[in-house]
Amino acid sequence: MHSGSIPTRGRTLDYAAPVYDFCEPLLLMGRLASYNRAMIELLGLEPGHRVLDIGCGTGTLTRAIADRLDPAVGGCATGIDAAAAMIDVARKKRSCAACRFEVAAAEQLPFEDGSFDAAVSSLFYHHVDRDLKERSLREAFRVLRPGGLLVVADMHRPTTFMGRLISHAARWFLMQPQIGENIAGLLPELMLRAGFEQPRLHAMFMGYIALFSTRKDQ
Ligand SMILES: C[S@@+](CC[C@H](N)C(=O)[O-])C[C@H]1O[C@@H](n2cnc3c(N)ncnc32)[C@H](O)[C@@H]1O
């Protein structure tokens, strides 16, 4: 583990930080930009919004969100990741006036209750076990203001042959039971248990990554 990283049972990616920006577009088969755009559209951003990106990795999505905010009216995108090496890359490559990056665990967020208008998370929940999925969703709920929006893109019940092939292969080759929980369709139920409204499924990418949104009640 990188010296500045936060100890967590989550699968952190310190070791992948130097090559992550090269690998992710390949894994998303050239659809990274449209994938990020779909999440950002759902956020319904306003210039002054405060947005949290949970498990931000090297900060590509955090920065794309920040580019739509205005720091002069309080707009800020905050990316957190437990892997210090990922946050180092994010700070070097994606820093701007409307974004900040912090090393933090999603299951123990260092933020006040109600301090964000929206939270987003891409490809993070399949890195943590059921207990941490629940705890990090409860933390997302806590730090959102009433009426705040949560947008999640992550592995879910596959809907196509290729989706089934890719997600089950990932579960067994990477020996990641956490992926198995996602494939079994656990995320929406855990969002409800954390206190969120009934999640809406907006789209499936490549037959195995679901795009959800849900809200913290007013
Ligand atoms: C597949 S990457 C996704 C990165 C980015 N969101 C994206 O879409 O490219 C998953 C990230 O979750 C981070 N992670 C794993 N467990 C974590 C935890 N408990 N708290 C915060 N981040 C964690 C990993 O270090 C990794 O950067």
The ligand as an SDF file (V2000), in Angstrom:
LIG
                    3D

 27 29  0  0  0  0  0  0  0  0999 V2000
  -12.3050    1.0670  -10.8410 C   0  0  0  0  0  0  0  0  0  0  0  0
  -11.7220    2.4510   -9.9530 S   0  0  0  0  0  0  0  0  0  0  0  0
  -12.8690    3.6910  -10.4910 C   0  0  0  0  0  0  0  0  0  0  0  0
  -12.2140    5.0330  -10.5590 C   0  0  0  0  0  0  0  0  0  0  0  0
  -13.0750    6.1390  -11.1930 C   0  0  0  0  0  0  0  0  0  0  0  0
  -14.2720    6.3900  -10.4430 N   0  0  0  0  0  0  0  0  0  0  0  0
  -13.3980    5.7920  -12.6280 C   0  0  0  0  0  0  0  0  0  0  0  0
  -14.5750    5.6230  -12.9530 O   0  0  0  0  0  0  0  0  0  0  0  0
  -12.4510    5.7130  -13.3990 O   0  0  0  0  0  0  0  0  0  0  0  0
  -12.2700    2.1400   -8.2660 C   0  0  0  0  0  0  0  0  0  0  0  0
  -11.6110    3.0940   -7.2790 C   0  0  0  0  0  0  0  0  0  0  0  0
  -12.1350    2.8660   -5.9670 O   0  0  0  0  0  0  0  0  0  0  0  0
  -11.0630    3.0700   -5.0400 C   0  0  0  0  0  0  0  0  0  0  0  0
  -11.4350    2.4730   -3.7520 N   0  0  0  0  0  0  0  0  0  0  0  0
  -11.4740    1.1740   -3.3940 C   0  0  0  0  0  0  0  0  0  0  0  0
  -11.9150    1.0420   -2.1250 N   0  0  0  0  0  0  0  0  0  0  0  0
  -12.1610    2.3040   -1.6750 C   0  0  0  0  0  0  0  0  0  0  0  0
  -12.6800    2.8300   -0.4620 C   0  0  0  0  0  0  0  0  0  0  0  0
  -13.0330    2.0370    0.5560 N   0  0  0  0  0  0  0  0  0  0  0  0
  -12.8630    4.1640   -0.3590 N   0  0  0  0  0  0  0  0  0  0  0  0
  -12.5300    4.9910   -1.3970 C   0  0  0  0  0  0  0  0  0  0  0  0
  -12.0310    4.5530   -2.5590 N   0  0  0  0  0  0  0  0  0  0  0  0
  -11.8550    3.2230   -2.7170 C   0  0  0  0  0  0  0  0  0  0  0  0
   -9.8780    2.4470   -5.7320 C   0  0  0  0  0  0  0  0  0  0  0  0
   -8.6430    2.8900   -5.2100 O   0  0  0  0  0  0  0  0  0  0  0  0
  -10.0910    2.8800   -7.1690 C   0  0  0  0  0  0  0  0  0  0  0  0
   -9.4450    4.0900   -7.4710 O   0  0  0  0  0  0  0  0  0  0  0  0
  1  2  1  0
  2  3  1  0
  2 10  1  0
  3  4  1  0
  4  5  1  0
  5  6  1  0
  5  7  1  0
  7  8  2  0
  7  9  1  0
 10 11  1  0
 11 12  1  0
 11 26  1  0
 12 13  1  0
 13 14  1  0
 13 24  1  0
 14 15  1  0
 14 23  1  0
 15 16  2  0
 16 17  1  0
 17 18  1  0
 17 23  2  0
 18 19  1  0
 18 20  2  0
 20 21  1  0
 21 22  2  0
 22 23  1  0
 24 25  1  0
 24 26  1  0
 26 27  1  0
M  CHG  2   2   1   9  -1
M  END
$$$$
